[in-house]
Amino acid sequence: MKIGFIGLGIMGSRMATNLIKSGFELVLYNRTKSKAQDLLQKGAEFVESPEALAKSVDIVFTMLSTPGVVQEVSDKILPNLKHDSWWVDMSTVNPSFSRALSKKALMAKVNFVDAPVAGSKAPAENGELLFLVGGKQEELQALAPYFDSMGRKSIFLDEVGNGANLKMLINLLLAQSMTAFSEAMALGKEMGLPSNQLLDILTVTPVTAPFIGGLKTRLANDNFETNFPLKWIHKDIMLALDTASELKVKMASLEQTETLYKAAIENGFGELDFSAIYKSINA
């Protein structure tokens, strides 16, 4: 059985590598072919278009940047996938978009599931991602070996769109936790407290999100090497705000968080790790 994989960015390239390590036969497509070179040396095949990939595989995984890119790819793969084949979209998109894709796939007689992941570069490389799967476990047994090769655990959430729902909530908390900590640090330094002391104390208090403790050394050393680009967490915030608007839920604090990340992008931090919001706020 051939597996298709579209999207070889920071996450996708590492996830595809783990599929190859598990012995799966992989067919790749990426707009920038050079990003596939390491995978080609490991035995993967590269094709020149999403259409060609869809015609040659039984399952396709997509790991793409925005709903717009996913939409563009869907127009190319769905008419060319075999009937009753699978499309697993692991991109971070809004839930209503995932549900619309599912309907579109159904019309093409293709099975669809949203399965975004929690985790960044290191978990992707080590096969330790958490899959958030919009479907029932008993109906998705055929996909379990692929999830297992790329992740440490899969959570099955019964319905299409629920994977996207949960991923949106996780990234919302991630973004806001980072800004709250960054603002606390900025205020503390203006109070006259030493930066290193603040980092040592605040990162071990129970009110600080645990992941921030893992960033302490990087923050102290002004190291914002990219694991999860700041521009993409801003995109995810915008998707959450769009979803909140659809559901008529007020998100006043998230709106303020969005302005902080937007300002960071305007100040040139967009390609850095999302934790660079700390540098933007503490500039």
C-alpha positions in Angstrom: 0.0 0.0 0.0 1.4 3.4 -1.0 1.1 6.4 1.3 1.0 9.9 0.0 2.4 12.8 2.0 1.9 16.5 1.0 3.6 19.3 3.0 7.3 18.9 4.1 7.8 21.9 6.4 9.2 21.8 9.9 6.6 19.2 11.1 5.7 17.4 7.9 9.3 16.5 6.9 9.9 14.9 10.3 6.6 13.0 10.3 7.2 11.7 6.9 10.6 10.5 8.0 9.0 8.4 10.8 6.6 6.8 8.3 9.6 5.7 6.2 11.4 4.5 9.3 8.4 2.3 10.0 8.7 0.7 6.6 5.9 2.4 4.7 6.3 3.2 1.0 6.0 6.9 0.7 5.1 9.2 -2.3 5.8 12.9 -1.7 4.8 16.2 -3.0 5.9 19.6 -1.9 5.9 22.9 -3.7 9.7 23.2 -2.9 11.2 20.0 -4.1 14.5 20.6 -2.3 12.8 20.0 1.0 12.3 16.4 0.0 15.9 15.6 -0.7 16.7 13.9 2.6 13.5 11.8 2.3 14.4 10.8 -1.2 17.7 9.5 0.0 15.8 7.4 2.5 13.8 5.8 -0.2 10.7 8.0 -0.8 9.4 8.8 -4.2 8.7 12.4 -5.4 6.0 13.4 -7.9 5.6 16.7 -9.6 2.0 17.5 -8.7 -0.7 16.7 -6.1 -2.8 15.2 -8.9 0.0 12.7 -9.8 0.3 11.8 -6.1 -3.4 11.2 -5.6 -3.5 8.8 -8.6 -0.7 6.7 -7.2 -1.6 6.2 -3.5 -4.2 4.6 -1.3 -3.9 7.1 1.6 -2.8 10.7 1.6 -1.7 12.7 4.5 -1.6 16.5 4.3 0.3 18.8 6.7 -0.1 22.3 5.3 0.1 25.8 6.5 -3.4 27.5 6.1 -6.9 26.6 5.1 -6.4 28.3 1.8 -3.5 26.0 0.9 -5.5 23.0 2.1 -8.4 24.1 -0.1 -6.1 24.4 -3.1 -4.7 21.0 -2.6 -8.1 19.4 -2.0 -9.3 20.6 -5.5 -6.3 18.7 -7.0 -6.4 15.5 -5.0 -10.1 14.7 -4.5 -10.9 14.2 -8.2 -7.9 11.8 -8.5 -8.0 9.7 -5.4 -9.5 6.2 -5.7 -13.0 5.6 -4.4 -12.9 4.5 -0.8 -9.4 5.7 -0.2 -8.4 7.9 2.8 -7.5 11.5 3.1 -6.1 12.5 6.6 -5.6 16.2 7.0 -3.2 17.0 9.9 -3.1 20.7 9.2 -4.3 23.2 11.8 -7.5 24.7 10.4 -10.8 25.9 11.7 -13.4 23.2 12.6 -16.1 24.4 10.1 -13.5 24.2 7.4 -12.7 20.5 8.3 -16.4 19.7 8.2 -16.8 21.3 4.8 -13.8 19.3 3.6 -15.5 16.1 4.9 -18.6 16.8 2.8 -16.5 17.6 -0.2 -14.6 14.3 0.2 -17.8 12.4 0.6 -19.0 13.7 -2.8 -15.8 12.3 -4.3 -16.4 9.0 -2.5 -13.2 9.5 -0.4 -13.0 8.9 3.4 -11.9 12.0 5.3 -10.7 12.6 8.8 -9.1 15.6 10.5 -6.2 14.6 12.7 -4.2 17.7 13.8 -1.3 17.1 16.2 -0.2 18.6 19.5 3.6 19.0 19.6 6.3 20.8 17.8 9.6 20.1 16.1 11.2 17.7 18.7 8.2 15.6 19.2 7.6 15.4 15.5 11.2 14.2 15.0 11.0 11.7 17.9 7.6 10.2 16.9 6.0 11.6 20.1 3.2 13.7 18.7 -0.3 13.6 20.2 -2.9 13.0 17.4 -6.3 14.6 17.9 -8.5 12.6 15.6 -12.0 13.7 14.5 -13.6 10.2 14.4 -14.4 7.0 16.2 -11.5 4.7 17.0 -13.4 1.6 15.9 -14.0 3.1 12.5 -10.4 4.2 12.0 -8.4 1.1 12.8 -6.9 1.1 9.3 -5.1 4.4 10.2 -3.8 3.4 13.6 -0.4 2.1 12.3 0.4 5.4 10.7 -0.6 7.4 13.7 1.4 5.1 15.9 4.5 5.6 13.7 4.3 9.4 14.0 3.0 9.8 17.5 2.9 8.5 21.1 -0.9 8.6 21.5 -4.1 9.2 19.5 -7.2 10.6 21.0 -10.3 9.8 19.1 -13.0 12.5 19.3 -16.0 10.8 17.6 -16.9 13.4 14.9 -15.1 15.2 12.0 -14.1 18.6 13.1 -13.5 17.7 16.7 -9.8 17.2 16.1 -9.7 20.8 14.8 -11.8 22.0 17.7 -9.4 20.6 20.3 -6.3 21.7 18.5 -7.7 25.3 18.4 -8.2 25.3 22.1 -4.7 24.0 22.8 -3.1 26.6 20.6 -5.3 29.3 22.1 -4.0 28.4 25.6 -0.4 28.2 24.3 -0.6 31.7 22.8 -2.2 33.3 25.8 0.0 31.6 28.4 3.1 32.8 26.6 1.9 36.4 26.4 0.8 36.5 30.1 4.2 35.2 31.2 6.0 37.7 28.9 4.0 40.6 30.3 4.6 39.5 33.9 8.4 39.5 33.1 8.2 42.9 31.6 6.4 44.4 34.6 8.7 42.6 37.0 11.8 44.0 35.4 10.4 47.5 35.5 9.8 46.9 39.3 13.6 46.5 39.6 13.6 42.7 40.0 16.6 41.0 38.2 15.6 39.1 35.0 17.4 35.9 35.9 15.7 35.9 39.3 12.3 36.4 37.8 12.9 33.6 35.3 14.1 31.2 38.1 11.1 31.9 40.3 8.2 32.4 37.9 9.0 29.3 35.8 8.6 27.0 38.8 5.4 28.5 40.3 2.2 26.5 39.9 0.5 29.4 38.1 2.9 29.3 35.2 2.2 26.9 32.3 4.6 24.0 32.5 5.9 24.3 29.0 7.3 27.7 29.9 9.7 26.1 32.3 11.2 24.2 29.4 11.8 27.5 27.6 13.7 29.1 30.5 17.2 28.6 29.2 16.2 29.7 25.7 14.5 32.9 27.1 17.5 33.7 29.2 19.9 33.3 26.2 17.6 35.2 23.8 17.4 32.0 21.7 14.3 31.9 19.5 15.2 29.2 17.1 12.1 28.1 15.3 10.1 25.1 16.5 6.7 26.7 15.9 6.8 29.9 13.8 5.2 32.9 15.5 3.3 33.8 12.3 1.5 30.4 12.4 0.3 30.8 16.0 -1.0 34.2 14.9 -2.8 32.4 12.1 -4.3 30.0 14.7 -5.4 32.8 16.9 -7.2 34.3 13.9 -8.9 31.0 13.2 -10.0 30.8 16.8 -11.5 34.3 16.6 -13.3 33.4 13.4 -14.7 30.3 15.0 -15.8 32.3 18.1 -17.5 34.7 15.8 -19.4 31.9 14.1 -20.5 30.6 17.5 -21.2 34.1 18.9 -18.7 33.6 21.8 -16.9 36.8 23.0 -13.2 36.4 23.3 -12.0 39.8 24.5 -8.6 38.6 25.9 -7.9 36.6 22.8 -8.5 39.7 20.7 -5.9 41.6 22.8 -3.5 38.6 22.4 -3.9 38.8 18.6 -2.8 42.4 18.6 0.4 41.5 20.4 1.3 38.7 18.0 0.4 40.9 15.0 2.7 43.6 16.4 5.5 41.0 16.8 5.1 40.1 13.1 5.2 43.7 12.1 8.4 44.1 14.1 10.1 41.2 12.2 9.5 38.3 14.6 7.2 36.3 12.4 9.7 33.6 11.2 11.1 33.1 14.7 9.6 30.7 17.3 6.3 31.7 18.8 8.1 32.3 22.1 9.7 35.3 20.5 6.6 37.2 21.7 8.6 37.4 24.9 11.3 39.3 23.0 8.7 41.5 21.4 7.0 42.4 24.6 10.3 42.8 26.6 12.0 44.9 23.9 
